[in-house]
């Protein structure tokens, strides 16, 4: 998805101009996403919020070999590990991870899914876990059994007017919470000033005590108001269906594997690096650029890389995954000095990764 500057109109009235993400509608028209809904992009890079709008990712075009239209999860198997991809709320993710752990599977980590559509599923979250070598049934069937009754088919979508109302109510509650937070901060500063004034004066009379009590009362009211609006905003956020990202349907890892095979032949990915790149990176330019710099250079590394302590011949680099700088690459030149062995991972996995790198010898 890209972002462009779009003029937001309500009929003939211009409301604002801002950067919006773009996506393709099921009929292949370009749309701009504003306040959780996708509006067809009109001439002059503008949208009309009084006109047609859809929930991003709804009613995707059917593709051969896709999963059931009501499926809300998919499984991507890797080397000794797998990803459970989930469409739903963060509560769905937490409950699914808990069921995997209760079944004895080691959950490595979970987070926001940043990859492509998988078998027709536009997932919101991933749960990464270790697989068991000896399974009595296929992993997909086993996971389906574990999640039975949890990730039910999504309910019929609300009307567009209801969706707009929910989204606006959520934004209003968030704005009220932000205003209440500022009010609480002002009350804190006023209380601090009153306390300083009380400490610097010799007057221990009732006037200073009354002022302090009033300031403290204002602070407590402001904090209670902030908490009320924050709870309301969080509740509304759970009610509003999270719009799946609108992406071109395709098989997970195919594009990434093709790039490595065709453009980065000197890079040999280790463990589940291909899965990590496909699932946990929304923008792979930084990954490709760093590895191209490594592969196209001499037998040494660039200044952007640093040695991994305690892991002989291994180098490390921090990169962006398209959302933040928590991506990690570990690389070393193979024994023949021709190819680079590469592990693509995440910051949170660093302790586990370092132990594995040291075990490689």
N, C-alpha and C positions, 0 to 999 in steps of 0.2 A: 504494500500500500504506500502511496505517495501522499504528500500534502501540498495543497496549492492555496493561494489567496482567493477567497470566495466572497462575493457580496451577498448578504443575507437580506432577503426581501420578505415582507408580509403583504402580499398583494402588490400595490404600487409604492408602498412605504419602505425605504431603506432602513434597516435596523442597525446593521453594523457590517464591517468587513474584517474577516479574520481568516487564519489558516485552518483549513479543514482537511481531514484525511479523505482520500478518494477510494472508490471501489467500483466494481462492476455489478450491476443489477442482474437478476436472472435472465433478462432479455438482452444482456450485453451492453446496455446503456451505462455511461459513466455517471456516478452519483457522488455527492459530497456528504459526509457524515457530520451532522450538527446536532448536539444535545441528544445523542443516542439513536437518531433516526437517519436513514439515508434518503436524500432528496435528489431527484434527477438534476444533473448539471445543465443549465440553460445557456443560451448564447450570452456572451460577455462574462463568462465565469461567475454566474449568479445562480442562486436557488430561491424558490418561493415556498416558504413554510406553510402557506395557506393551501398549497396544492398537494400533489401526490407525494407520498412518503411510505417507506417500508422499513421494517426492522432488519438491520443488516444481517445477511446470512439466511434470511427466511426463504422458503420455497426455492432451494437451489435446483438448477437444471439436473435432471437425472443423468447419470453416467453409467455405462456398462460396468457390472461387477461391483457396484457400491453396496454398502451394508444396508440393512433395513432402514427405512426412513425414520423410524421411531427410535433407533439405536442412539444411546447417549454415552457410549464409551467404546473404545477400541484398544487393542493390544498390539504393541510393536515389540517384537522379540529381537534381542541383540545377543552378544556373546557373553553368556553368564549373567546377563541382566535383561530387563525388559521395562517398557514404559506402559503404564495404564493411562490412556488419554480420556479425559472426562469433559462432557459438556454439561454445565450446571453451575451451581453456586460454590463458594468456598466451603460451605457446610457439607456439600456432596463430596468434595475432595477429601475433607477430614474424615468423614465416615468411611469412605472407600479405603483410605490408607489404614484406618483402624481395623477394618476387616482383613486386609492383607496381613497386617502384623499379627492379628489374632490367629490366623491360619498358620503362623510360623514362618512366613516370608519376611525377609529382612528389607524393610523400607529404607532406602538410602537417602532420598530427599524428595520434596515435592515443591511445585511452584506453578507460575503462570506458563501456559503452553504458548510458544512463540513460533511454532512451525506451520507447515502447510496443512490443507485439508487432507484427511486420511480416510480413504474409502467412503467419501461422502460426509464424513463427520468433521464439523468445524469445532474443534475442542477448545475449552477454556483453560484447563489445568492438566498437569501431568503428575503422576506418581511413579518414581523410579525405584525399582526393587530388584533384588537378586532372585534369580530363578533356581529351582531345584533340579539337579541333574537327572534324577529318576522320577519321572511323573507317570501316574497311571493313566492320565488322559491328556489331551492337548492342552497347552497353556491357556488358549483362548476359552476352551470349554470349562476349564477349571475356574478361571476368573469369572466367567458368566455364572457359574454355580455359586461362587462366593458372594457375588453382588446381587443375587436374586432378591427382588423386592426392594432394592435400594434405589437404583437409577431407573425409575419408571419412565415410560414415554412422556414427553413434554405435553402439558395440557394445551388445548386449543388456544391460540394467541388471542389476547384481548383486542378490542376494536382500536383503530388508530387514535380516535379521540381519547380513549381510556389510557393508551400508552403515553400520549402527549401529556395528559393530566398527571400521570404518575411521575413522569420525568421532571415536569415543572415543579411538582410538589417536593420531589427529592432535592432539586437544586435550591428551592426556597428554604427547605430545612437546613441544608448545608450552609447557605448564606446567613441564616439566623444563628446557627452555631458559631460561625466565624465572627459575627458581630458580638455575640455574647462572650466569646473568648477575648475579644479586644476590650469589652467592657470590664471583664474580670481583671485583665492586665492593668487597666486604668485604676481599678479599685485597689489592686495590690500596691501600685505606686503611691496612691494617696495614703494608704495605711502606713507604708514605709516612711513617707514624709511626716505623717502625724507622730509616729514613734520617735523619729529623729528630733522633732520639735519637743516632745515630752522629755527626751533624754537631756536636751540642752537647756531646758528651763528649770528653775528652782521651784516653780509652782507645782505643787503636788495636789492642787485643789481639784474640785469636781469638774471644772471646765475641760481640762485636758483628758480626764478619764471618760467624760461623756463623748468627746470627739473621737477618741480611740474606739469606743464601743460602736459609735455610728459608722466609722470606717470599716470595722470588722463585720458589722451587719450587712453593709453594702457589698463587701467582698463575698460573703456567704451566699447572698441572693444572686450575685452575678455568676458564681460557680454553679449554683443549682440550675440557673437558667441555661448555662452552657451545656451542662450534662443532659438536661431535658431535650434541647434541640439536637444534640449529638446523637442521642438514642433514637430520636424520631428520624433523623437522616439515615442512620444505619438500618433501621427497620424498613424504611422506604426503599433503600438500595437493595434489600433482599427481595422485596416484592416486585421490583422492576426486572423483567427478564434481561439477563446480561446478553447483549447482542454479540453473537459470534462474529469474529473478523471475517470479512468477505474476501476470500482468496481463490485463486484459480485452482480448481480441483486437480489433483494429481497424486501420484504415488509418493509416499514419504521416502526420502533418501535418494530417489532417482536423479533429481537435478544435482544434488550435492555430490553424489558418486560420479556423475558424468563430468563435473568440473574437475574433480581430483584426477580422474583417469585421463582426461584430455588436456588439461592445462597445468596440472601439478603432478606430473608423473614421478618426480623424485620424492614425493611425500608418501610415506607408508603409514596409514592410520592404525593405531593400536586399540585393543579392547573395544569399547563401545563409542569410540570417537565419532564415527559417522552418525550414530543415533543422536549423540549430544549436539552435534552441529545442526542436525535437521530439526530437533525438537526444542532446543533451548536457545537458539539464535534467531531473532527476527530480522536481523540485517547481518549478512555474512561477509560483507565487503571487507571489514576489518580483519576477519579470520583469513580470507583469501589473500588479502594484501600482505599480511605478516608472513604467511607461509610461502607466498611467491617471492618475497624478499629473501627468505631463507633458502629456497630452492634455487633461485637464480644467482645467488652469490657464490663466493668461493667456499672453501671448506670450513670457514669460520662463521661466526654469527655477528650480527650488527650490534651497535651499542644499545639498541632497544631491548636486548636480551640480557639476562643475568644468570650466573651459575646457580644451580640448585645445591644448597649445602648438604653434604653427606650423601649425595647421589652422583657418583662418578660419571663425567661426560654429559650429564643432563643440563639443559638450559631451560629457562622459564621466561615467559612473557605474559603480561597482563593485557587483555584486549576487551573491547566493548562487544557485548552480545546484541547490540541494537537498542538496549534499554538502559544498561549501566555498564560499569567496568569490572564486572565480576567474572568475565570469561578468563580462562587460563589455558595456555598452551605449554606443553613440555616437549622438548625435542632433543635428539642426539643423533649424530652421524653413525651409520652402521659400520660394522667392522671393516668393510671393504672401502669405506669412504665415499660411497656413491649416493646412497639414498638417506633421507632423514626419517627416522622413526619418530612418530608424533602422537602424543596423547592430548586430546581436546577435552577440557573438563571445566569445572566451576569452582569458584573460590571456596565454597563451603566443603568441597571434597578434598581440599589440599592435604590435610593430615593423612587421609587414607591413600591419596595419590603418591605422597612422598614415600610412604612405606612400600608401596608397590614398585616405585622407581628404584628404590634401593635393592629390592629383591631381584631386579632384572640383571644385576651383575655388570 
